[in-house]
Amino acid sequence: MLFRGDGGVAPPAEVRLCGLARLCYRTLSLYARGASMLAHCDDCGRRVPTGASVAMRWLLTPRVPRARRLVVVESGSRHLIEAILPYLYRTFGGTVAVDVVTCYGGLPSGLHPETATAWRIHEYRGGQGLRRLVAALRSRHPEALVMLCSGEPIMTKWKWALALLLPVKVLIVNENADYFWLDRTNWRTVCEFLAVRSGLTGAAAVTGMLRLLVFPFTLVYLLLYAAALHLRRKVIS
């Protein structure tokens, strides 16, 4: 079920996300490479596993964990995180610790600075940097992760990598500050959300379906055209 920022129920917003297949491929690739990850944790000084053995949890239950620490990924406009903060503090209490993974300066308005820590992604560049960030966050034992899926191309790789490689329950927030927990009880909402993002709903549904139908023929045509060019070059040479 999708909830509005004010606590009511709302339909998913209709914003198309281009390159959904590419995004899924990158996410699965990260997950596969993470299966044997070991990274050095700057906090505890140990090598910490960061892969599939510690992947996202609570997918099969609607239960919301009693989190003492959250990871918030600012993968969208800052006002969206600021809109969802009252719900987070209402759900987990005003003393919950928050690790904010961000590409912005400062901290979101409404965040309790005494219990918040900012993690700037420019300090964790590349695959090795991502592994260090995952190891550092995991060593702090978060129970839930909040990520923005607002259709904006901001920190896309980071949010899905952290969602997959941290032992957390995932809360998804869209561009209207509506939100839902990622678990089996919300599978209909997840399907609707993916359909909207891939352009398979509303007025764009016909165009989206036609693109899916035409794609195999387009791919075959391009392969045949490339083969014909190579063959022609060989004949000429």
Phi, psi and omega per residue, in radians:
M1 nan 2.395 3.137
L2 -1.707 2.270 -3.092
F3 -1.927 2.476 2.998
R4 -1.301 2.850 3.126
G5 -1.065 -0.419 3.133
D6 -1.579 0.117 3.079
G7 1.745 -0.178 3.125
G8 -1.414 -3.129 3.140
V9 -1.774 2.417 -3.071
A10 -2.497 2.658 3.037
P11 -1.318 2.750 3.105
P12 -1.146 2.564 -3.127
A13 -1.285 2.599 -3.050
E14 -1.713 1.479 3.085
V15 -2.227 2.191 -3.069
R16 -1.364 2.483 3.031
L17 -2.026 1.982 3.115
C18 -1.366 2.661 3.079
G19 1.260 0.621 -3.130
L20 -1.089 -0.710 -3.140
A21 -1.106 -0.703 3.120
R22 -1.133 -0.702 3.113
L23 -1.092 -0.785 3.114
C24 -1.070 -0.715 -3.138
Y25 -1.097 -0.786 3.133
R26 -1.103 -0.720 -3.130
T27 -1.116 -0.806 3.125
L28 -1.137 -0.615 3.105
S29 -1.122 -0.760 3.092
L30 -1.059 -0.754 -3.120
Y31 -1.109 -0.737 -3.131
A32 -1.163 -0.745 3.118
R33 -1.189 -0.473 -3.106
G34 -1.345 -0.147 -3.054
A35 -1.045 -0.522 -3.120
S36 -2.089 0.384 -3.091
M37 -1.191 2.388 2.925
L38 -2.321 2.223 -3.110
A39 -2.284 2.674 3.115
H40 -1.416 2.211 3.133
C41 -1.594 2.147 -3.124
D42 -1.171 -0.457 -3.081
D43 -1.372 -0.869 -3.043
C44 -1.765 -0.173 3.095
G45 1.345 0.102 -3.117
R46 -1.844 2.864 3.018
R47 -1.518 2.135 -2.979
V48 -2.011 2.332 3.063
P49 -1.174 2.429 -3.095
T50 -2.226 0.303 -2.961
G51 -1.883 -2.565 -2.962
A52 -1.103 -0.430 -3.128
S53 -1.171 -0.289 3.139
V54 -2.127 0.514 -3.066
A55 -1.223 3.024 -3.063
M56 -0.882 2.581 -3.048
R57 -2.144 3.076 3.068
W58 1.083 0.525 3.081
L59 -1.276 -0.468 -3.024
L60 -1.731 0.047 -3.111
T61 -2.327 2.508 3.082
P62 -1.380 -0.071 -3.079
R63 -1.112 2.293 3.063
V64 -1.632 2.139 -3.089
P65 -1.123 2.644 3.054
R66 -1.419 1.374 -2.997
A67 -1.307 2.373 2.990
R68 -1.757 -0.236 3.123
R69 -2.548 2.354 3.118
L70 -2.059 2.629 2.932
V71 -1.897 2.165 3.122
V72 -1.984 2.089 -3.137
V73 -1.776 2.012 -3.111
E74 -1.448 1.149 -3.100
S75 -1.632 0.774 -3.125
G76 -3.100 -2.968 -3.128
S77 -1.105 2.485 -3.038
R78 -1.108 -0.551 -3.086
H79 -1.126 -0.377 3.115
L80 -1.227 -0.753 3.072
I81 -1.125 -0.710 3.132
E82 -1.101 -0.558 3.127
A83 -1.277 -0.503 -3.065
I84 -1.594 -0.247 -3.103
L85 -1.005 -0.723 3.109
P86 -1.013 -0.679 3.097
Y87 -1.124 -0.713 -3.127
L88 -1.126 -0.790 3.132
Y89 -1.213 -0.557 3.089
R90 -1.201 -0.619 -3.093
T91 -1.402 -0.750 -3.001
F92 -1.887 -0.097 3.126
G93 1.696 2.675 -3.076
G94 -1.234 -0.246 -3.110
T95 -1.706 0.077 -3.122
V96 -1.108 2.382 3.113
A97 -1.426 2.487 -3.069
V98 -2.241 2.171 2.995
D99 -1.761 1.999 -3.085
V100 -1.743 1.995 3.047
V101 -1.638 2.061 -2.925
T102 -2.557 2.782 2.977
C103 -1.927 0.056 -3.133
Y104 -1.686 2.889 3.016
G105 -1.535 2.703 3.128
G106 1.210 -2.869 -3.138
L107 -2.185 2.704 3.110
P108 -1.061 2.536 3.085
S109 -1.158 2.387 -3.120
G110 1.675 -0.178 3.095
L111 -1.404 2.389 3.127
H112 -1.322 1.878 -3.023
P113 -1.120 -0.471 -3.098
E114 -1.242 -0.310 3.138
T115 -2.096 0.268 -3.078
A116 -2.033 2.540 3.085
T117 -2.287 2.310 3.127
A118 -1.710 2.371 3.078
W119 -2.086 1.933 -3.088
R120 -1.548 2.170 -3.031
I121 -1.211 -0.363 3.108
H122 -1.191 -0.219 3.065
E123 -1.572 -0.037 -3.091
Y124 -2.322 0.962 -3.076
R125 -1.329 2.603 3.058
G126 1.362 3.065 -3.122
G127 -1.100 -0.701 3.135
Q128 -1.142 -0.684 3.106
G129 -1.116 -0.705 3.100
L130 -1.093 -0.721 3.112
R131 -1.119 -0.683 3.103
R132 -1.120 -0.715 3.139
L133 -1.130 -0.786 3.118
V134 -1.053 -0.758 -3.137
A135 -1.117 -0.731 -3.130
A136 -1.150 -0.756 3.132
L137 -1.171 -0.711 -3.125
R138 -1.113 -0.609 3.137
S139 -1.156 -0.281 3.128
R140 -1.625 -0.003 3.006
H141 1.008 1.012 3.040
P142 -1.292 2.677 3.111
E143 -1.941 -0.295 -3.112
A144 -2.526 2.650 3.111
L145 -2.273 2.325 3.108
V146 -1.939 2.166 3.121
M147 -2.322 2.550 3.132
L148 -1.548 2.243 3.007
C149 -2.116 1.315 -2.994
S150 -1.793 0.128 -3.101
G151 1.393 0.120 3.109
E152 -1.691 2.428 -3.130
P153 -1.381 1.107 -3.095
I154 -2.134 2.071 3.039
M155 0.946 0.669 -3.097
T156 -1.090 -0.861 -3.135
K157 -1.081 -0.707 -3.072
W158 -1.130 -0.798 -3.051
K159 -1.157 -0.708 -3.121
W160 -1.297 -0.595 3.086
A161 -1.126 -0.786 -3.138
L162 -1.173 -0.684 3.125
A163 -1.093 -0.651 -3.105
L164 -1.407 -0.572 -2.967
L165 -1.764 -0.065 3.086
L166 -1.848 2.536 3.140
P167 -1.400 1.266 -2.983
V168 -2.340 2.826 2.896
K169 -1.658 2.426 -2.953
V170 -1.812 2.272 3.011
L171 -1.894 2.143 -3.127
I172 -1.771 2.302 -3.131
V173 -2.095 2.253 3.138
N174 -1.674 -3.015 -3.023
E175 -1.258 -0.145 3.050
N176 -1.759 0.185 -3.054
A177 1.120 0.376 2.940
D178 -1.398 2.683 -3.014
Y179 -2.581 2.744 3.015
F180 -2.724 2.651 3.098
W181 -1.448 2.443 -3.132
L182 -1.481 1.639 3.074
D183 -2.650 3.071 -2.995
R184 -1.154 -0.474 -3.129
T185 -1.236 -0.308 3.130
N186 -1.861 0.430 -3.042
W187 -1.103 -0.593 3.108
R188 -1.130 -0.747 3.112
T189 -1.105 -0.711 3.116
V190 -1.074 -0.784 3.135
C191 -1.091 -0.762 3.110
E192 -1.103 -0.713 -3.134
F193 -1.083 -0.798 3.131
L194 -1.151 -0.669 3.127
A195 -1.112 -0.733 3.115
V196 -1.110 -0.802 -3.108
R197 -1.132 -0.521 -3.119
S198 -1.612 0.066 3.065
G199 1.330 0.504 -3.104
L200 -1.846 0.398 3.092
T201 -2.321 2.824 3.064
G202 1.137 -2.574 -3.083
A203 -1.173 -0.410 -3.107
A204 -1.489 -0.047 -3.057
A205 -1.097 -0.785 -3.113
V206 -1.090 -0.804 3.129
T207 -1.083 -0.740 3.137
G208 -1.101 -0.751 3.128
M209 -1.145 -0.702 3.114
L210 -1.099 -0.682 3.103
R211 -1.092 -0.727 3.125
L212 -1.120 -0.688 -3.124
L213 -1.242 -0.648 -3.082
V214 -1.384 -0.439 -3.014
F215 -0.966 -0.833 -3.136
P216 -1.035 -0.706 3.141
F217 -1.184 -0.677 3.097
T218 -1.094 -0.751 -3.139
L219 -1.096 -0.787 3.126
V220 -1.081 -0.739 3.129
Y221 -1.064 -0.782 -3.128
L222 -1.130 -0.702 3.116
L223 -1.124 -0.765 3.119
L224 -1.132 -0.690 3.124
Y225 -1.113 -0.755 3.118
A226 -1.129 -0.724 3.121
A227 -1.099 -0.709 3.131
A228 -1.112 -0.700 3.118
L229 -1.109 -0.776 3.135
H230 -1.112 -0.725 3.139
L231 -1.122 -0.689 -3.136
R232 -1.151 -0.687 3.115
R233 -1.115 -0.687 -3.138
K234 -1.177 -0.681 3.133
V235 -1.143 -0.746 -3.120
I236 -1.155 -0.703 -3.120
S237 -1.314 nan nan
